[in-house]
Amino acid sequence: ITKSGIYEVVCDCKISINGNQATVLSIYINTAADTLGTAVQAETFQVNTADDPTPATIRWMGRIENGEYIAVTIDAGGRYPMFETGSTLRILRIA
């Protein structure tokens, strides 16, 4: 981020996985590009191969300072979930 302000972060995604697993999408605000930093929002979705791709959305709005980074992660424990084609990440400066 190059300008401090209030930002809205929205990840609309399609998730696929091999199996049936609780999958967590998380939004992080970082002070360095090579670290995850602080989790500011997390949502858990049940993802199953039979239903792939599973639609999911995570949204957060808050203050981000100049020089901070935003990251969205996907985690399913020992499984390997994937973002499928058509997944989007929008970062909008509100104020």
N, C-alpha and C positions, 0 to 999 in steps of 0.2 A: 504494500500500500504506500503510495507516495503522498497522500493527503489525509490527515486525521479527520475522523468524522463518524457518523452513524452509518453502518452498512447493513444491508440485508444479503444473506448468503442462502441460496436455494440450490439444492442438488436434487434434480428429478432424474431417477435412474431406473434401469432395468438390470436386475441381478440374476445371474445364473450360478449354479453350484452343482457339484457331483454329490448327491445324497439329499438328506433332509437335515437342516441345521439352522439354529437361531443365528442370525447374522446382524451385526451391529454396524450402523453408519454413524460416524462421529465427525464433528467439526472442531478443528483446533485453531487457536490463535497462537502464533509463534513469534519469538523475537529473533530467531535465526532460521535460515532456510533449511538447515540440516538437522532440525529437531522438531518433534511434534508440538511441544509447548503445552498449553493448557486446553483441556477439552471444555468447550462451552456448551455443547449440545450433543446428545446421543439418542438414537432411536434403534429399537430392536425389531427385526422382521423375521418371520419364519419363512425360510426359502427351501423349496423342494424341487428336485430335478423334474418331477412329473408336471410341474407348473411353470417351468422356465420359459421365458424370463419373467421374474416377479417384479412388478412395478413398485417403487418405493420413493418416498420424498422425505428429505430432512430440510428444515428451515431454521435459521437463527437471525436475530437482529440485535445489534449492539455496537458499542464504541470500539473502534480500532484506531490505533495511533500510527502516525507516520513511521515507516520502517518495519512495521510488523507484517507477518505473512499469514495466509489462510491456507489450511489444508483440510481435505475431506478424506477419511479413510474408511475402508470396509474390512471387517474382521469376522471370521466364522470359526474361531478356535483352530483346530488342526486341518480344517478344510480350506479350499482355495476358491473363494467366491470371485466373480469377475463382473465388472461393469460391461454391459453389452452395448452394441451400436445403438445410438439414439439417446444415450445418457447425456445429460447436460449439467453444467455448473454455472450459475449466474451469481455475480457479485455486483450489487448495485449500491452506489453511494446515495444515501437518502438525505443527509444534512451534514 
